[in-house]
Amino acid sequence: MTNTAHGSDVSGNGAGKKRSPEQGRPPSAVEILRLARAQFAELTGTQPESVSSFERAEDGWVVRVEVLELARVPDTMSLLATYEVMLGPDGELTTYKRVRRYERGKADPT
């Protein structure tokens, strides 16, 4: 699958490589979020439901995505997970890891 409308290639060949008409221009925040979601989905086979955090890191970007891991009935009993996705300055996914697993209906303690 290629997503050229947003300046990224998320196919198996060169996944997530930046293809901007303005060579040398760093990806925008919106492009980084799209790249993170697309590359994560391609690698794991699961589509993120949402992005819960996004921040610039010293050597790129850190994005946290929420993923449905196990659908249950009722939906409030479904298991979700938070994954931390690290991207380089060009938007290339470098690592990801699960940092939390929880039921959809449960709130974090305050």
Biopython code that builds the backbone (N, CA, C, O; Angstrom):
import numpy as np
from Bio.PDB.StructureBuilder import StructureBuilder

atoms = [
    (1, "MET", "N", (0.846, -1.161, 0.000)),
    (1, "MET", "CA", (0.000, 0.000, 0.000)),
    (1, "MET", "C", (0.890, 1.223, 0.000)),
    (1, "MET", "O", (1.818, 1.298, 0.805)),
    (2, "THR", "N", (0.646, 2.173, -0.863)),
    (2, "THR", "CA", (1.425, 3.395, -0.935)),
    (2, "THR", "C", (0.530, 4.578, -0.650)),
    (2, "THR", "O", (-0.566, 4.689, -1.200)),
    (3, "ASN", "N", (0.997, 5.455, 0.206)),
    (3, "ASN", "CA", (0.251, 6.628, 0.592)),
    (3, "ASN", "C", (1.052, 7.839, 0.145)),
    (3, "ASN", "O", (1.784, 8.431, 0.939)),
    (4, "THR", "N", (0.919, 8.208, -1.119)),
    (4, "THR", "CA", (1.710, 9.319, -1.640)),
    (4, "THR", "C", (1.043, 10.663, -1.401)),
    (4, "THR", "O", (1.700, 11.699, -1.502)),
    (5, "ALA", "N", (-0.250, 10.669, -1.085)),
    (5, "ALA", "CA", (-0.943, 11.928, -0.839)),
    (5, "ALA", "C", (-0.371, 12.644, 0.384)),
    (5, "ALA", "O", (-0.482, 13.864, 0.498)),
    (6, "HIS", "N", (0.235, 11.893, 1.292)),
    (6, "HIS", "CA", (0.762, 12.483, 2.502)),
    (6, "HIS", "C", (2.280, 12.420, 2.547)),
    (6, "HIS", "O", (2.879, 12.639, 3.600)),
    (7, "GLY", "N", (2.896, 12.128, 1.432)),
    (7, "GLY", "CA", (4.342, 12.159, 1.348)),
    (7, "GLY", "C", (5.030, 10.969, 1.966)),
    (7, "GLY", "O", (6.178, 11.084, 2.395)),
    (8, "SER", "N", (4.371, 9.828, 2.028)),
    (8, "SER", "CA", (5.035, 8.668, 2.604)),
    (8, "SER", "C", (4.762, 7.437, 1.781)),
    (8, "SER", "O", (3.747, 7.339, 1.091)),
    (9, "ASP", "N", (5.682, 6.501, 1.863)),
    (9, "ASP", "CA", (5.539, 5.214, 1.203)),
    (9, "ASP", "C", (5.473, 4.175, 2.294)),
    (9, "ASP", "O", (6.462, 3.947, 2.991)),
    (10, "VAL", "N", (4.312, 3.532, 2.459)),
    (10, "VAL", "CA", (4.162, 2.532, 3.509)),
    (10, "VAL", "C", (4.044, 1.141, 2.920)),
    (10, "VAL", "O", (3.446, 0.250, 3.523)),
    (11, "SER", "N", (4.616, 0.957, 1.740)),
    (11, "SER", "CA", (4.639, -0.366, 1.127)),
    (11, "SER", "C", (5.766, -1.171, 1.756)),
    (11, "SER", "O", (6.517, -0.655, 2.584)),
    (12, "GLY", "N", (5.883, -2.398, 1.375)),
    (12, "GLY", "CA", (6.935, -3.252, 1.899)),
    (12, "GLY", "C", (8.312, -2.806, 1.451)),
    (12, "GLY", "O", (9.307, -3.188, 2.067)),
    (13, "ASN", "N", (8.401, -2.007, 0.395)),
    (13, "ASN", "CA", (9.689, -1.534, -0.122)),
    (13, "ASN", "C", (9.933, -0.119, 0.355)),
    (13, "ASN", "O", (9.338, 0.823, -0.169)),
    (14, "GLY", "N", (10.802, 0.044, 1.345)),
    (14, "GLY", "CA", (11.124, 1.380, 1.834)),
    (14, "GLY", "C", (10.035, 1.931, 2.724)),
    (14, "GLY", "O", (9.722, 3.119, 2.647)),
    (15, "ALA", "N", (9.452, 1.105, 3.562)),
    (15, "ALA", "CA", (8.331, 1.505, 4.407)),
    (15, "ALA", "C", (8.630, 2.788, 5.156)),
    (15, "ALA", "O", (9.631, 2.900, 5.865)),
    (16, "GLY", "N", (7.743, 3.747, 4.985)),
    (16, "GLY", "CA", (7.814, 4.979, 5.729)),
    (16, "GLY", "C", (8.856, 5.966, 5.255)),
    (16, "GLY", "O", (9.064, 6.986, 5.914)),
    (17, "LYS", "N", (9.516, 5.711, 4.149)),
    (17, "LYS", "CA", (10.522, 6.653, 3.667)),
    (17, "LYS", "C", (9.832, 7.940, 3.232)),
    (17, "LYS", "O", (8.804, 7.911, 2.556)),
    (18, "LYS", "N", (10.405, 9.053, 3.626)),
    (18, "LYS", "CA", (9.861, 10.362, 3.302)),
    (18, "LYS", "C", (10.077, 10.655, 1.831)),
    (18, "LYS", "O", (11.190, 10.535, 1.320)),
    (19, "ARG", "N", (9.006, 11.042, 1.153)),
    (19, "ARG", "CA", (9.124, 11.444, -0.249)),
    (19, "ARG", "C", (8.455, 12.799, -0.399)),
    (19, "ARG", "O", (7.315, 12.887, -0.854)),
    (20, "SER", "N", (9.151, 13.836, -0.023)),
    (20, "SER", "CA", (8.628, 15.184, -0.056)),
    (20, "SER", "C", (9.083, 15.883, -1.321)),
    (20, "SER", "O", (10.221, 15.703, -1.754)),
    (21, "PRO", "N", (8.192, 16.694, -1.931)),
    (21, "PRO", "CA", (8.632, 17.460, -3.091)),
    (21, "PRO", "C", (9.697, 18.484, -2.700)),
    (21, "PRO", "O", (10.500, 18.890, -3.540)),
    (22, "GLU", "N", (9.708, 18.901, -1.443)),
    (22, "GLU", "CA", (10.711, 19.838, -0.950)),
    (22, "GLU", "C", (11.811, 19.030, -0.277)),
    (22, "GLU", "O", (11.761, 18.802, 0.931)),
    (23, "GLN", "N", (12.797, 18.600, -1.040)),
    (23, "GLN", "CA", (13.873, 17.775, -0.488)),
    (23, "GLN", "C", (14.556, 18.508, 0.663)),
    (23, "GLN", "O", (14.788, 19.715, 0.597)),
    (24, "GLY", "N", (14.873, 17.760, 1.716)),
    (24, "GLY", "CA", (15.533, 18.348, 2.859)),
    (24, "GLY", "C", (14.582, 18.900, 3.902)),
    (24, "GLY", "O", (15.011, 19.195, 5.018)),
    (25, "ARG", "N", (13.309, 19.049, 3.579)),
    (25, "ARG", "CA", (12.345, 19.568, 4.540)),
    (25, "ARG", "C", (11.988, 18.466, 5.519)),
    (25, "ARG", "O", (11.603, 17.375, 5.097)),
    (26, "PRO", "N", (12.107, 18.723, 6.824)),
    (26, "PRO", "CA", (11.734, 17.686, 7.789)),
    (26, "PRO", "C", (10.223, 17.462, 7.762)),
    (26, "PRO", "O", (9.469, 18.376, 7.429)),
    (27, "PRO", "N", (9.775, 16.259, 8.108)),
    (27, "PRO", "CA", (8.343, 15.978, 8.122)),
    (27, "PRO", "C", (7.630, 16.847, 9.162)),
    (27, "PRO", "O", (8.182, 17.142, 10.221)),
    (28, "SER", "N", (6.406, 17.249, 8.848)),
    (28, "SER", "CA", (5.599, 18.025, 9.791)),
    (28, "SER", "C", (5.070, 17.102, 10.879)),
    (28, "SER", "O", (5.185, 15.881, 10.765)),
    (29, "ALA", "N", (4.495, 17.668, 11.924)),
    (29, "ALA", "CA", (3.929, 16.876, 13.019)),
    (29, "ALA", "C", (2.837, 15.941, 12.493)),
    (29, "ALA", "O", (2.777, 14.778, 12.894)),
    (30, "VAL", "N", (1.987, 16.426, 11.616)),
    (30, "VAL", "CA", (0.910, 15.592, 11.060)),
    (30, "VAL", "C", (1.500, 14.451, 10.246)),
    (30, "VAL", "O", (1.008, 13.325, 10.322)),
    (31, "GLU", "N", (2.540, 14.718, 9.472)),
    (31, "GLU", "CA", (3.193, 13.666, 8.691)),
    (31, "GLU", "C", (3.829, 12.622, 9.612)),
    (31, "GLU", "O", (3.762, 11.426, 9.328)),
    (32, "ILE", "N", (4.442, 13.062, 10.705)),
    (32, "ILE", "CA", (5.044, 12.132, 11.663)),
    (32, "ILE", "C", (3.976, 11.214, 12.239)),
    (32, "ILE", "O", (4.190, 10.005, 12.339)),
    (33, "LEU", "N", (2.834, 11.768, 12.618)),
    (33, "LEU", "CA", (1.749, 10.949, 13.169)),
    (33, "LEU", "C", (1.245, 9.941, 12.151)),
    (33, "LEU", "O", (1.001, 8.784, 12.495)),
    (34, "ARG", "N", (1.087, 10.357, 10.919)),
    (34, "ARG", "CA", (0.637, 9.435, 9.860)),
    (34, "ARG", "C", (1.664, 8.333, 9.614)),
    (34, "ARG", "O", (1.308, 7.166, 9.453)),
    (35, "LEU", "N", (2.935, 8.713, 9.587)),
    (35, "LEU", "CA", (3.994, 7.731, 9.390)),
    (35, "LEU", "C", (4.040, 6.724, 10.536)),
    (35, "LEU", "O", (4.187, 5.523, 10.309)),
    (36, "ALA", "N", (3.916, 7.216, 11.765)),
    (36, "ALA", "CA", (3.954, 6.325, 12.932)),
    (36, "ALA", "C", (2.819, 5.315, 12.871)),
    (36, "ALA", "O", (3.042, 4.121, 13.067)),
    (37, "ARG", "N", (1.594, 5.784, 12.599)),
    (37, "ARG", "CA", (0.432, 4.885, 12.548)),
    (37, "ARG", "C", (0.570, 3.875, 11.412)),
    (37, "ARG", "O", (0.315, 2.685, 11.600)),
    (38, "ALA", "N", (0.973, 4.347, 10.241)),
    (38, "ALA", "CA", (1.061, 3.460, 9.069)),
    (38, "ALA", "C", (2.159, 2.414, 9.233)),
    (38, "ALA", "O", (1.941, 1.238, 8.940)),
    (39, "GLN", "N", (3.329, 2.827, 9.697)),
    (39, "GLN", "CA", (4.435, 1.879, 9.863)),
    (39, "GLN", "C", (4.142, 0.877, 10.974)),
    (39, "GLN", "O", (4.456, -0.306, 10.841)),
    (40, "PHE", "N", (3.539, 1.342, 12.074)),
    (40, "PHE", "CA", (3.180, 0.440, 13.161)),
    (40, "PHE", "C", (2.166, -0.599, 12.672)),
    (40, "PHE", "O", (2.305, -1.787, 12.962)),
    (41, "ALA", "N", (1.156, -0.155, 11.936)),
    (41, "ALA", "CA", (0.136, -1.069, 11.413)),
    (41, "ALA", "C", (0.755, -2.097, 10.472)),
    (41, "ALA", "O", (0.396, -3.274, 10.517)),
    (42, "GLU", "N", (1.670, -1.669, 9.631)),
    (42, "GLU", "CA", (2.308, -2.591, 8.693)),
    (42, "GLU", "C", (3.158, -3.636, 9.411)),
    (42, "GLU", "O", (3.163, -4.805, 9.027)),
    (43, "LEU", "N", (3.865, -3.220, 10.437)),
    (43, "LEU", "CA", (4.740, -4.145, 11.165)),
    (43, "LEU", "C", (3.972, -5.122, 12.052)),
    (43, "LEU", "O", (4.360, -6.284, 12.175)),
    (44, "THR", "N", (2.880, -4.659, 12.673)),
    (44, "THR", "CA", (2.176, -5.487, 13.654)),
    (44, "THR", "C", (0.903, -6.127, 13.125)),
    (44, "THR", "O", (0.411, -7.094, 13.705)),
    (45, "GLY", "N", (0.366, -5.604, 12.037)),
    (45, "GLY", "CA", (-0.902, -6.105, 11.517)),
    (45, "GLY", "C", (-2.098, -5.599, 12.290)),
    (45, "GLY", "O", (-3.214, -6.067, 12.065)),
    (46, "THR", "N", (-1.898, -4.651, 13.199)),
    (46, "THR", "CA", (-3.002, -4.052, 13.947)),
    (46, "THR", "C", (-3.044, -2.551, 13.692)),
    (46, "THR", "O", (-2.010, -1.885, 13.627)),
    (47, "GLN", "N", (-4.249, -2.037, 13.551)),
    (47, "GLN", "CA", (-4.443, -0.620, 13.265)),
    (47, "GLN", "C", (-4.624, 0.150, 14.575)),
    (47, "GLN", "O", (-5.529, -0.176, 15.343)),
    (48, "PRO", "N", (-3.804, 1.149, 14.855)),
    (48, "PRO", "CA", (-4.008, 1.952, 16.064)),
    (48, "PRO", "C", (-5.380, 2.623, 16.060)),
    (48, "PRO", "O", (-5.820, 3.140, 15.033)),
    (49, "GLU", "N", (-6.056, 2.612, 17.219)),
    (49, "GLU", "CA", (-7.346, 3.286, 17.351)),
    (49, "GLU", "C", (-7.167, 4.776, 17.529)),
    (49, "GLU", "O", (-7.976, 5.564, 17.038)),
    (50, "SER", "N", (-6.108, 5.173, 18.231)),
    (50, "SER", "CA", (-5.875, 6.594, 18.469)),
    (50, "SER", "C", (-4.417, 6.826, 18.837)),
    (50, "SER", "O", (-3.667, 5.891, 19.120)),
    (51, "VAL", "N", (-4.040, 8.092, 18.823)),
    (51, "VAL", "CA", (-2.723, 8.524, 19.288)),
    (51, "VAL", "C", (-2.963, 9.212, 20.619)),
    (51, "VAL", "O", (-3.724, 10.177, 20.686)),
    (52, "SER", "N", (-2.318, 8.728, 21.692)),
    (52, "SER", "CA", (-2.551, 9.307, 23.012)),
    (52, "SER", "C", (-1.480, 10.307, 23.431)),
    (52, "SER", "O", (-1.711, 11.123, 24.323)),
    (53, "SER", "N", (-0.309, 10.252, 22.793)),
    (53, "SER", "CA", (0.697, 11.284, 23.057)),
    (53, "SER", "C", (1.683, 11.347, 21.900)),
    (53, "SER", "O", (1.839, 10.408, 21.119)),
    (54, "PHE", "N", (2.338, 12.497, 21.829)),
    (54, "PHE", "CA", (3.248, 12.798, 20.733)),
    (54, "PHE", "C", (4.245, 13.815, 21.253)),
    (54, "PHE", "O", (3.856, 14.868, 21.757)),
    (55, "GLU", "N", (5.531, 13.508, 21.133)),
    (55, "GLU", "CA", (6.527, 14.479, 21.582)),
    (55, "GLU", "C", (7.821, 14.347, 20.799)),
    (55, "GLU", "O", (8.173, 13.277, 20.302)),
    (56, "ARG", "N", (8.509, 15.464, 20.708)),
    (56, "ARG", "CA", (9.812, 15.475, 20.052)),
    (56, "ARG", "C", (10.828, 14.936, 21.034)),
    (56, "ARG", "O", (10.828, 15.312, 22.206)),
    (57, "ALA", "N", (11.689, 14.061, 20.562)),
    (57, "ALA", "CA", (12.770, 13.519, 21.380)),
    (57, "ALA", "C", (14.085, 14.085, 20.863)),
    (57, "ALA", "O", (14.131, 14.731, 19.816)),
    (58, "GLU", "N", (15.132, 13.836, 21.599)),
    (58, "GLU", "CA", (16.447, 14.338, 21.206)),
    (58, "GLU", "C", (16.854, 13.846, 19.825)),
    (58, "GLU", "O", (17.461, 14.584, 19.049)),
    (59, "ASP", "N", (16.517, 12.597, 19.521)),
    (59, "ASP", "CA", (16.933, 11.997, 18.253)),
    (59, "ASP", "C", (15.746, 11.583, 17.374)),
    (59, "ASP", "O", (15.844, 10.613, 16.622)),
    (60, "GLY", "N", (14.634, 12.308, 17.465)),
    (60, "GLY", "CA", (13.477, 12.002, 16.622)),
    (60, "GLY", "C", (12.169, 12.315, 17.311)),
    (60, "GLY", "O", (11.964, 13.427, 17.798)),
    (61, "TRP", "N", (11.274, 11.325, 17.354)),
    (61, "TRP", "CA", (9.922, 11.513, 17.867)),
    (61, "TRP", "C", (9.498, 10.303, 18.680)),
    (61, "TRP", "O", (9.934, 9.184, 18.409)),
    (62, "VAL", "N", (8.648, 10.526, 19.676)),
    (62, "VAL", "CA", (8.045, 9.448, 20.455)),
    (62, "VAL", "C", (6.529, 9.627, 20.355)),
    (62, "VAL", "O", (5.990, 10.680, 20.695)),
    (63, "VAL", "N", (5.852, 8.577, 19.881)),
    (63, "VAL", "CA", (4.409, 8.602, 19.708)),
    (63, "VAL", "C", (3.833, 7.422, 20.471)),
    (63, "VAL", "O", (4.341, 6.307, 20.358)),
    (64, "ARG", "N", (2.781, 7.648, 21.246)),
    (64, "ARG", "CA", (2.078, 6.549, 21.923)),
    (64, "ARG", "C", (0.753, 6.332, 21.221)),
    (64, "ARG", "O", (-0.027, 7.264, 21.026)),
    (65, "VAL", "N", (0.512, 5.079, 20.844)),
    (65, "VAL", "CA", (-0.725, 4.725, 20.149)),
    (65, "VAL", "C", (-1.497, 3.697, 20.970)),
    (65, "VAL", "O", (-0.913, 2.872, 21.672)),
    (66, "GLU", "N", (-2.823, 3.767, 20.865)),
    (66, "GLU", "CA", (-3.710, 2.829, 21.544)),
    (66, "GLU", "C", (-4.199, 1.817, 20.521)),
    (66, "GLU", "O", (-4.645, 2.187, 19.435)),
    (67, "VAL", "N", (-4.112, 0.523, 20.874)),
    (67, "VAL", "CA", (-4.416, -0.561, 19.944)),
    (67, "VAL", "C", (-5.394, -1.533, 20.602)),
    (67, "VAL", "O", (-5.234, -1.886, 21.771)),
    (68, "LEU", "N", (-6.399, -1.961, 19.853)),
    (68, "LEU", "CA", (-7.298, -3.016, 20.317)),
    (68, "LEU", "C", (-6.567, -4.343, 20.166)),
    (68, "LEU", "O", (-6.238, -4.749, 19.052)),
    (69, "GLU", "N", (-6.310, -5.024, 21.287)),
    (69, "GLU", "CA", (-5.595, -6.302, 21.243)),
    (69, "GLU", "C", (-6.526, -7.500, 21.283)),
    (69, "GLU", "O", (-6.232, -8.533, 20.682)),
    (70, "LEU", "N", (-7.662, -7.372, 21.995)),
    (70, "LEU", "CA", (-8.585, -8.486, 22.114)),
    (70, "LEU", "C", (-9.997, -7.943, 22.255)),
    (70, "LEU", "O", (-10.334, -7.325, 23.265)),
    (71, "ALA", "N", (-10.824, -8.175, 21.237)),
    (71, "ALA", "CA", (-12.212, -7.707, 21.271)),
    (71, "ALA", "C", (-13.049, -8.665, 22.113)),
    (71, "ALA", "O", (-12.956, -9.884, 21.971)),
    (72, "ARG", "N", (-13.857, -8.097, 22.980)),
    (72, "ARG", "CA", (-14.750, -8.884, 23.835)),
    (72, "ARG", "C", (-16.136, -8.263, 23.836)),
    (72, "ARG", "O", (-16.325, -7.113, 23.439)),
    (73, "VAL", "N", (-17.103, -9.057, 24.294)),
    (73, "VAL", "CA", (-18.470, -8.569, 24.443)),
    (73, "VAL", "C", (-18.791, -8.643, 25.928)),
    (73, "VAL", "O", (-18.647, -9.704, 26.535)),
    (74, "PRO", "N", (-19.226, -7.526, 26.530)),
    (74, "PRO", "CA", (-19.422, -6.206, 25.935)),
    (74, "PRO", "C", (-18.085, -5.525, 25.634)),
    (74, "PRO", "O", (-17.035, -5.914, 26.147)),
    (75, "ASP", "N", (-18.158, -4.505, 24.795)),
    (75, "ASP", "CA", (-16.965, -3.801, 24.331)),
    (75, "ASP", "C", (-16.138, -3.228, 25.479)),
    (75, "ASP", "O", (-14.921, -3.090, 25.356)),
    (76, "THR", "N", (-16.783, -2.898, 26.582)),
    (76, "THR", "CA", (-16.050, -2.334, 27.717)),
    (76, "THR", "C", (-15.079, -3.330, 28.330)),
    (76, "THR", "O", (-14.213, -2.939, 29.113)),
    (77, "MET", "N", (-15.205, -4.610, 27.991)),
    (77, "MET", "CA", (-14.296, -5.641, 28.494)),
    (77, "MET", "C", (-13.154, -5.944, 27.516)),
    (77, "MET", "O", (-12.287, -6.767, 27.811)),
    (78, "SER", "N", (-13.154, -5.289, 26.369)),
    (78, "SER", "CA", (-12.088, -5.499, 25.386)),
    (78, "SER", "C", (-10.748, -5.065, 25.959)),
    (78, "SER", "O", (-10.669, -4.137, 26.764)),
    (79, "LEU", "N", (-9.695, -5.755, 25.528)),
    (79, "LEU", "CA", (-8.351, -5.411, 25.980)),
    (79, "LEU", "C", (-7.674, -4.496, 24.966)),
    (79, "LEU", "O", (-7.626, -4.787, 23.771)),
    (80, "LEU", "N", (-7.158, -3.392, 25.471)),
    (80, "LEU", "CA", (-6.405, -2.452, 24.659)),
    (80, "LEU", "C", (-4.978, -2.399, 25.175)),
    (80, "LEU", "O", (-4.686, -2.862, 26.277)),
    (81, "ALA", "N", (-4.105, -1.836, 24.378)),
    (81, "ALA", "CA", (-2.715, -1.679, 24.784)),
    (81, "ALA", "C", (-2.199, -0.336, 24.294)),
    (81, "ALA", "O", (-2.633, 0.187, 23.267)),
    (82, "THR", "N", (-1.273, 0.198, 25.049)),
    (82, "THR", "CA", (-0.562, 1.407, 24.650)),
    (82, "THR", "C", (0.819, 0.976, 24.192)),
    (82, "THR", "O", (1.534, 0.269, 24.902)),
    (83, "TYR", "N", (1.181, 1.412, 22.993)),
    (83, "TYR", "CA", (2.515, 1.141, 22.450)),
    (83, "TYR", "C", (3.258, 2.454, 22.298)),
    (83, "TYR", "O", (2.697, 3.456, 21.853)),
    (84, "GLU", "N", (4.514, 2.435, 22.670)),
    (84, "GLU", "CA", (5.388, 3.578, 22.459)),
    (84, "GLU", "C", (6.154, 3.317, 21.173)),
    (84, "GLU", "O", (6.866, 2.321, 21.046)),
    (85, "VAL", "N", (5.997, 4.227, 20.225)),
    (85, "VAL", "CA", (6.605, 4.089, 18.904)),
    (85, "VAL", "C", (7.656, 5.191, 18.759)),
    (85, "VAL", "O", (7.343, 6.376, 18.874)),
    (86, "MET", "N", (8.899, 4.792, 18.507)),
    (86, "MET", "CA", (9.966, 5.754, 18.335)),
    (86, "MET", "C", (10.311, 5.880, 16.850)),
    (86, "MET", "O", (10.466, 4.884, 16.143)),
    (87, "LEU", "N", (10.427, 7.128, 16.401)),
    (87, "LEU", "CA", (10.771, 7.410, 15.015)),
    (87, "LEU", "C", (12.002, 8.301, 14.977)),
    (87, "LEU", "O", (12.216, 9.134, 15.858)),
    (88, "GLY", "N", (12.806, 8.110, 13.937)),
    (88, "GLY", "CA", (13.961, 8.973, 13.719)),
    (88, "GLY", "C", (13.514, 10.336, 13.233)),
    (88, "GLY", "O", (12.323, 10.538, 12.998)),
    (89, "PRO", "N", (14.429, 11.275, 13.075)),
    (89, "PRO", "CA", (14.088, 12.637, 12.650)),
    (89, "PRO", "C", (13.412, 12.686, 11.277)),
    (89, "PRO", "O", (12.691, 13.637, 10.976)),
    (90, "ASP", "N", (13.642, 11.664, 10.443)),
    (90, "ASP", "CA", (13.040, 11.627, 9.107)),
    (90, "ASP", "C", (11.690, 10.918, 9.093)),
    (90, "ASP", "O", (11.062, 10.812, 8.040)),
    (91, "GLY", "N", (11.229, 10.428, 10.257)),
    (91, "GLY", "CA", (9.945, 9.744, 10.329)),
    (91, "GLY", "C", (10.014, 8.240, 10.174)),
    (91, "GLY", "O", (8.979, 7.574, 10.143)),
    (92, "GLU", "N", (11.216, 7.693, 10.076)),
    (92, "GLU", "CA", (11.387, 6.250, 9.941)),
    (92, "GLU", "C", (11.238, 5.587, 11.309)),
    (92, "GLU", "O", (11.929, 5.968, 12.254)),
    (93, "LEU", "N", (10.347, 4.601, 11.429)),
    (93, "LEU", "CA", (10.143, 3.895, 12.683)),
    (93, "LEU", "C", (11.423, 3.146, 13.045)),
    (93, "LEU", "O", (11.973, 2.400, 12.236)),
    (94, "THR", "N", (11.887, 3.361, 14.285)),
    (94, "THR", "CA", (13.109, 2.697, 14.722)),
    (94, "THR", "C", (12.804, 1.592, 15.722)),
    (94, "THR", "O", (13.401, 0.518, 15.639)),
    (95, "THR", "N", (11.903, 1.817, 16.655)),
    (95, "THR", "CA", (11.509, 0.798, 17.629)),
    (95, "THR", "C", (10.080, 1.037, 18.087)),
    (95, "THR", "O", (9.537, 2.134, 17.958)),
    (96, "TYR", "N", (9.486, -0.029, 18.628)),
    (96, "TYR", "CA", (8.213, 0.122, 19.325)),
    (96, "TYR", "C", (8.167, -0.903, 20.441)),
    (96, "TYR", "O", (8.803, -1.954, 20.369)),
    (97, "LYS", "N", (7.393, -0.575, 21.491)),
    (97, "LYS", "CA", (7.235, -1.521, 22.592)),
    (97, "LYS", "C", (5.898, -1.264, 23.282)),
    (97, "LYS", "O", (5.415, -0.133, 23.347)),
    (98, "ARG", "N", (5.309, -2.363, 23.802)),
    (98, "ARG", "CA", (4.063, -2.220, 24.554)),
    (98, "ARG", "C", (4.430, -1.748, 25.948)),
    (98, "ARG", "O", (5.302, -2.320, 26.603)),
    (99, "VAL", "N", (3.749, -0.688, 26.399)),
    (99, "VAL", "CA", (4.048, -0.124, 27.712)),
    (99, "VAL", "C", (2.880, -0.271, 28.682)),
    (99, "VAL", "O", (3.029, -0.011, 29.876)),
    (100, "ARG", "N", (1.712, -0.687, 28.173)),
    (100, "ARG", "CA", (0.547, -0.807, 29.042)),
    (100, "ARG", "C", (-0.494, -1.680, 28.371)),
    (100, "ARG", "O", (-0.648, -1.646, 27.151)),
    (101, "ARG", "N", (-1.217, -2.470, 29.173)),
    (101, "ARG", "CA", (-2.342, -3.266, 28.676)),
    (101, "ARG", "C", (-3.490, -3.088, 29.668)),
    (101, "ARG", "O", (-3.277, -3.161, 30.878)),
    (102, "TYR", "N", (-4.717, -2.853, 29.159)),
    (102, "TYR", "CA", (-5.830, -2.507, 30.039)),
    (102, "TYR", "C", (-7.167, -2.838, 29.396)),
    (102, "TYR", "O", (-7.265, -3.007, 28.180)),
    (103, "GLU", "N", (-8.201, -2.927, 30.238)),
    (103, "GLU", "CA", (-9.566, -3.111, 29.732)),
    (103, "GLU", "C", (-10.114, -1.748, 29.321)),
    (103, "GLU", "O", (-9.843, -0.735, 29.967)),
    (104, "ARG", "N", (-10.887, -1.737, 28.238)),
    (104, "ARG", "CA", (-11.420, -0.486, 27.713)),
    (104, "ARG", "C", (-12.225, 0.281, 28.769)),
    (104, "ARG", "O", (-12.146, 1.508, 28.819)),
    (105, "GLY", "N", (-12.974, -0.395, 29.589)),
    (105, "GLY", "CA", (-13.839, 0.272, 30.564)),
    (105, "GLY", "C", (-13.160, 0.727, 31.838)),
    (105, "GLY", "O", (-13.815, 1.312, 32.701)),
    (106, "LYS", "N", (-11.867, 0.477, 31.985)),
    (106, "LYS", "CA", (-11.145, 0.824, 33.222)),
    (106, "LYS", "C", (-10.364, 2.114, 33.069)),
    (106, "LYS", "O", (-9.641, 2.307, 32.091)),
    (107, "ALA", "N", (-10.518, 2.993, 34.047)),
    (107, "ALA", "CA", (-9.751, 4.230, 34.068)),
    (107, "ALA", "C", (-8.505, 4.023, 34.922)),
    (107, "ALA", "O", (-8.495, 3.198, 35.836)),
    (108, "ASP", "N", (-7.469, 4.774, 34.616)),
    (108, "ASP", "CA", (-6.261, 4.726, 35.444)),
    (108, "ASP", "C", (-6.569, 5.309, 36.826)),
    (108, "ASP", "O", (-7.346, 6.258, 36.935)),
    (109, "PRO", "N", (-5.964, 4.749, 37.884)),
    (109, "PRO", "CA", (-6.152, 5.339, 39.209)),
    (109, "PRO", "C", (-5.530, 6.717, 39.236)),
    (109, "PRO", "O", (-4.515, 6.973, 38.588)),
    (110, "THR", "N", (-6.156, 7.602, 39.999)),
    (110, "THR", "CA", (-5.629, 8.975, 40.054)),
    (110, "THR", "C", (-4.749, 9.206, 41.250)),
    (110, "THR", "O", (-4.234, 10.309, 41.433)),
]
sb = StructureBuilder()
sb.init_structure("model")
sb.init_model(0)
sb.init_chain("A")
sb.init_seg("    ")
for serial, (resi, resn, name, xyz) in enumerate(atoms, 1):
    if name == "N":
        sb.init_residue(resn, " ", resi, " ")
    sb.init_atom(name, np.array(xyz, "f"), 0.0, 1.0, " ", f" {name:<3s}", serial, name[0])
structure = sb.get_structure()
